[in-house]
């Protein structure tokens, strides 16, 4: 083969690799933009695009073949929208779990008297309670500690094999049947994390209420807030050591719901 023909063949192969990477990047990029931590405002958009491109380049050779690019027609547009929908669904299911952690933190803050501690939240946008942000970050640490990022990549590969690029979407009724069960599981998990501290702080507040009723001269209300704050922080420290198992169950529920969507 002469050098000119070899160069042309190499150019066509390079363009083919770029096309495969771009098709793969649609689903991965949508998931990265919708997922928690990485998909938040705290991470620059360039970093997210670079991460999506890196994953696409690494996964493209082991994924099923992508549709051949011919022209921009209705089929191509539908394929792009389908890939965006799948990626956003996977990232959103995982984000719901993190929002459950933030909900548990807000409930605990209401019981411990820390609800007034509000500050700007770059992860979720706007402002939120400090305890809610702490839970959000703790969920992130537990996610990476349990190799959740590797499980997420494996989930992506399985989604491409079960639902290749260009394949029709599964029955939408499956998502409708999965959503209530998943949301119920997530809300139950958030309440499971928050209820022990809420009950403990309710008992403390009742005790100070009874003391204020029995001996109002002692003015126990002034002592109630510092004791509640101190006890709440101590109980929160103890809770942090027991959160791995319930949080792992929430992550497992998110991955199971994602697999059920494209199965």
C-alpha positions in Angstrom: 0.0 0.0 0.0 1.5 3.3 -1.0 1.9 6.1 1.5 -1.0 8.2 0.2 -3.4 5.3 0.5 -2.1 4.4 3.9 -2.6 8.0 5.1 -6.1 8.1 3.7 -6.9 4.8 5.5 -5.5 6.1 8.8 -7.5 9.3 8.4 -10.8 7.4 7.8 -10.0 5.2 10.8 -9.3 8.3 13.0 -12.6 9.8 11.9 -14.4 6.5 12.7 -12.9 6.5 16.2 -14.0 10.1 16.7 -17.5 9.2 15.6 -17.6 6.3 18.0 -16.4 8.4 20.8 -18.9 11.2 20.1 -21.8 8.7 20.1 -20.6 7.2 23.3 -20.1 10.6 24.9 -23.8 11.5 24.6 -25.0 9.0 27.2 -22.0 9.3 29.4 -22.0 13.2 29.3 -25.7 13.3 30.2 -25.1 11.0 33.2 -22.1 13.1 34.3 -24.1 16.3 34.1 -27.0 14.8 36.1 -25.2 12.8 38.7 -24.4 14.3 42.2 -21.0 15.7 43.3 -19.4 15.7 39.8 -22.5 17.1 38.1 -22.9 20.1 40.5 -21.9 23.7 40.1 -18.9 23.1 42.4 -17.2 21.2 39.5 -16.3 23.4 36.4 -18.1 22.5 33.2 -14.7 21.9 31.5 -13.8 19.3 34.1 -17.1 17.5 33.5 -16.7 17.5 29.7 -13.1 16.3 30.1 -14.3 13.5 32.4 -17.0 12.4 30.0 -14.6 12.5 27.1 -12.1 10.4 29.0 -14.6 7.8 29.9 -16.0 7.7 26.3 -12.5 7.1 24.9 -11.8 4.4 27.4 -15.1 2.6 26.9 -15.8 3.0 23.2 -13.6 0.1 22.1 -15.4 -2.5 24.3 -19.0 -1.3 23.6 -21.3 -2.5 20.8 -20.9 -0.8 17.4 -22.6 2.6 17.1 -24.9 3.7 14.2 -23.2 4.8 11.1 -23.4 8.6 10.6 -25.0 9.4 7.3 -26.8 12.7 7.7 -28.7 14.7 10.2 -32.2 13.3 9.9 -35.1 12.5 12.3 -33.6 9.1 13.2 -30.3 10.6 14.3 -32.1 13.3 16.4 -34.2 10.6 18.0 -31.1 8.5 18.8 -29.4 11.5 20.4 -32.5 12.3 22.5 -32.7 8.6 23.5 -29.1 8.6 24.7 -29.6 11.8 26.6 -32.7 10.4 28.3 -30.9 7.2 29.4 -27.9 9.1 30.8 -30.0 11.6 32.6 -32.1 8.8 34.2 -29.0 7.0 35.5 -27.5 10.2 37.0 -30.9 11.3 38.4 -31.5 8.1 40.3 -28.2 8.4 42.0 -28.8 12.1 42.8 -32.1 11.2 44.5 -30.1 9.1 47.0 -27.9 12.0 47.8 -30.9 14.3 48.2 -32.2 11.7 50.7 -29.1 12.2 52.7 -29.5 16.0 52.6 -33.2 15.5 53.7 -32.0 13.4 56.7 -29.6 16.2 57.6 -32.3 18.8 57.5 -34.6 16.8 59.7 -31.8 16.3 62.2 -31.0 20.0 62.1 -34.6 20.8 63.0 -34.4 18.5 66.1 -31.0 19.7 67.3 -31.6 23.4 66.9 -29.1 23.8 64.1 -31.7 24.7 61.5 -30.7 28.4 61.7 -27.1 27.5 60.6 -27.6 28.2 56.9 -24.9 28.9 54.3 -24.3 28.8 50.6 -24.3 25.3 49.2 -22.2 25.1 46.0 -23.1 21.4 45.6 -26.9 21.8 45.3 -27.2 25.5 44.5 -28.7 28.1 46.7 -28.4 27.9 50.5 -29.1 25.0 52.8 -28.4 23.8 56.3 -24.9 22.9 57.5 -26.0 19.5 58.7 -27.6 18.8 55.3 -24.4 19.7 53.5 -22.4 17.5 55.9 -24.7 14.5 55.1 -24.4 15.2 51.4 -20.6 15.2 51.5 -20.6 12.1 53.8 -22.7 10.3 51.2 -20.1 11.2 48.6 -17.2 9.9 50.8 -19.1 6.6 51.4 -19.9 6.3 47.7 -16.2 6.5 46.7 -15.1 4.4 49.6 -17.5 1.6 48.6 -16.1 1.8 45.0 -19.4 3.3 43.8 -17.6 5.0 40.9 -16.4 1.6 39.6 -20.0 0.2 40.0 -21.3 3.2 38.1 -18.9 2.5 35.2 -19.9 -1.2 35.2 -23.6 0.0 35.1 -22.8 2.1 32.1 -21.2 -0.8 30.2 -24.2 -3.0 31.0 -26.6 -0.3 29.8 -24.8 -0.2 26.5 -25.0 -3.9 26.1 -28.6 -4.2 27.1 -29.7 -1.1 25.3 -27.2 -0.3 22.4 -27.1 3.1 20.7 -30.0 3.3 18.3 -32.0 0.6 20.0 -35.6 1.5 21.0 -36.3 2.5 24.5 -37.9 -0.1 26.8 -41.5 0.0 27.9 -42.1 3.4 29.7 -44.6 1.6 32.0 -41.6 -0.1 33.6 -40.2 3.2 34.8 -43.7 4.2 36.1 -43.8 1.0 38.1 -40.3 1.4 39.4 -40.5 5.1 40.5 -42.9 4.7 43.4 -41.0 1.8 44.9 -37.7 3.5 44.6 -38.9 6.8 46.0 -40.5 5.0 48.9 -37.2 3.1 49.6 -35.2 6.4 49.5 -37.6 8.2 51.8 -37.6 5.3 54.2 -33.8 5.3 54.2 -33.7 9.0 54.9 -36.1 8.7 57.8 -34.2 5.7 59.1 -31.1 7.8 59.4 -32.8 10.8 61.0 -35.3 9.1 63.4 -32.8 8.0 66.1 -31.5 11.6 66.6 -35.0 13.1 66.3 -36.3 10.8 69.0 -33.3 11.4 71.3 -33.6 15.2 70.9 -37.4 15.0 71.5 -36.8 13.2 74.8 -34.3 15.9 75.8 -36.7 18.7 74.9 -39.5 17.0 76.8 -37.2 16.6 79.8 -36.4 20.3 79.8 -40.1 21.1 79.3 -41.0 19.1 82.4 -38.1 20.7 84.3 -39.3 24.2 83.3 -42.8 23.3 84.5 -41.7 21.8 87.8 -39.0 24.4 88.7 -39.5 27.6 86.6 -37.2 29.5 88.9 -34.2 27.6 87.5 -35.0 28.9 84.1 -33.9 25.7 82.3 -34.9 27.1 78.9 -31.6 29.0 78.7 -29.7 25.8 79.4 -31.8 23.7 77.0 -30.3 25.1 73.7 -26.6 24.6 74.6 -27.3 21.1 75.9 -29.4 20.2 72.8 -26.6 21.4 70.5 -23.9 19.5 72.4 -25.9 16.4 72.7 -26.9 16.6 69.0 -23.3 16.9 67.9 -22.3 13.9 70.1 -25.1 11.8 68.7 -24.3 12.9 65.2 -20.7 11.7 65.7 -21.9 8.3 66.9 -24.3 8.1 64.0 -21.5 8.7 61.5 -19.9 5.4 62.4 -23.1 3.4 61.7 -24.1 5.0 58.4 -22.2 2.7 56.1 -24.7 -0.1 55.9 -27.9 1.9 55.4 -26.3 4.2 52.9 -25.0 1.2 51.0 -28.5 -0.2 50.8 -29.7 3.1 49.3 -26.9 2.9 46.7 -27.8 -0.7 45.9 -31.5 0.4 45.5 -30.4 3.1 43.0 -28.3 0.8 40.9 -31.1 -1.9 41.0 -33.6 0.8 39.8 -31.3 1.9 37.0 -30.8 -1.7 35.8 -34.5 -2.3 35.9 -35.1 0.8 33.7 -33.0 -0.4 30.7 -33.5 -4.2 31.3 
